[in-house]
Amino acid sequence: VPDLVIPGGESAVCGVGRTRKWPASERQAKEAALEAAGRHIVSYGASCVALAHVICGQLAGYVEHHTNLWDCAPGVAMARALGLRVRLTPRDDAYGVDLEIDRG
């Protein structure tokens, strides 16, 4: 994880899941909004890895839309247990959930 922090010692890095089911234009808009808010973007290619970094405090948050619940459920449970802000939105299509977690 890049050693980037914002005032107060919080990580300035946010993980973004780049699932092929999430339309690139929507993902790029989300990444642009995060960058405009002062975040740097990383993608590990596996939500479980990024969620572990969020839970350990190495990432400020994680976003992935059009993901499967079984890919993120353990990380969501741990994040909620730690009091992190978790937004898990069911989708009306066949692609499960939209997930956003942040340490804020």
C-alpha positions as CSV (number, residue, x, y, z in Angstrom):
1,V,0.0,0.0,0.0
2,P,1.4,3.4,-0.9
3,D,2.6,5.3,2.2
4,L,0.2,8.3,1.7
5,V,-1.6,9.9,4.6
6,I,-3.8,12.9,5.1
7,P,-3.7,15.2,8.2
8,G,-4.5,13.3,11.3
9,G,-2.6,10.2,10.1
10,E,-5.4,8.6,8.1
11,S,-4.7,6.8,4.9
12,A,-5.4,8.8,1.8
13,V,-5.6,5.6,-0.3
14,C,-8.9,4.0,-1.4
15,G,-9.4,0.6,-3.0
16,V,-11.6,0.3,-6.0
17,G,-12.8,-3.1,-7.3
18,R,-12.7,-3.2,-11.1
19,T,-15.1,-6.0,-11.8
20,R,-16.0,-6.4,-15.5
21,K,-19.6,-6.1,-14.6
22,W,-19.3,-2.5,-13.4
23,P,-19.5,-0.3,-16.4
24,A,-16.2,1.5,-16.9
25,S,-17.8,4.9,-17.3
26,E,-19.5,4.5,-13.9
27,R,-16.4,3.3,-12.2
28,Q,-14.3,6.1,-13.7
29,A,-16.8,8.6,-12.5
30,K,-16.6,7.1,-9.0
31,E,-12.8,7.2,-9.1
32,A,-12.8,10.8,-10.3
33,A,-15.0,11.7,-7.3
34,L,-12.7,10.0,-4.9
35,E,-9.7,11.7,-6.4
36,A,-11.4,15.1,-6.2
37,A,-11.9,14.4,-2.5
38,G,-8.2,13.9,-2.1
39,R,-8.0,10.1,-2.3
40,H,-5.5,8.1,-4.3
41,I,-6.8,4.9,-6.0
42,V,-5.5,1.4,-5.9
43,S,-6.9,-1.9,-7.2
44,Y,-5.7,-5.3,-5.9
45,G,-7.9,-7.4,-8.2
46,A,-9.5,-9.2,-5.2
47,S,-12.0,-7.6,-2.9
48,C,-10.9,-9.8,0.0
49,V,-7.4,-8.3,-0.1
50,A,-8.6,-4.7,-0.3
51,L,-11.1,-5.3,2.5
52,A,-8.4,-6.7,4.7
53,H,-6.4,-3.6,4.1
54,V,-9.4,-1.4,5.1
55,I,-10.0,-3.4,8.2
56,C,-6.3,-3.1,9.2
57,G,-6.4,0.7,8.6
58,Q,-4.1,0.6,5.6
59,L,-6.8,1.9,3.2
60,A,-9.3,4.7,3.8
61,G,-12.0,2.7,2.1
62,Y,-13.1,0.4,-0.6
63,V,-15.7,0.6,-3.4
64,E,-17.0,-2.0,-5.7
65,H,-20.3,-2.0,-7.6
66,H,-21.9,-5.1,-9.3
67,T,-20.1,-7.5,-7.0
68,N,-21.3,-10.8,-5.5
69,L,-22.3,-10.8,-1.8
70,W,-20.3,-14.0,-1.2
71,D,-17.1,-12.1,-2.3
72,C,-17.5,-9.4,0.3
73,A,-19.6,-10.8,3.1
74,P,-16.8,-11.6,5.6
75,G,-15.2,-8.2,5.0
76,V,-18.5,-6.5,5.5
77,A,-19.1,-8.3,8.7
78,M,-15.7,-7.4,10.1
79,A,-16.0,-3.8,9.0
80,R,-19.4,-3.4,10.7
81,A,-18.0,-5.0,13.9
82,L,-15.2,-2.3,13.9
83,G,-17.8,0.4,13.4
84,L,-16.7,1.4,9.9
85,R,-19.3,3.0,7.6
86,V,-20.7,0.3,5.4
87,R,-23.1,0.9,2.5
88,L,-24.3,-2.4,1.0
89,T,-27.0,-1.8,-1.6
90,P,-28.8,-4.8,-3.3
91,R,-29.0,-4.6,-7.0
92,D,-32.1,-5.4,-9.1
93,D,-30.1,-7.3,-11.7
94,A,-28.1,-10.5,-11.4
95,Y,-25.0,-9.0,-10.1
96,G,-25.6,-8.9,-6.4
97,V,-24.6,-5.7,-4.5
98,D,-23.0,-2.4,-4.6
99,L,-20.5,-2.0,-1.8
100,E,-18.9,1.1,-0.3
101,I,-16.9,1.0,3.0
102,D,-15.0,3.9,4.5
103,R,-13.2,4.5,7.8
104,G,-14.8,8.0,8.0
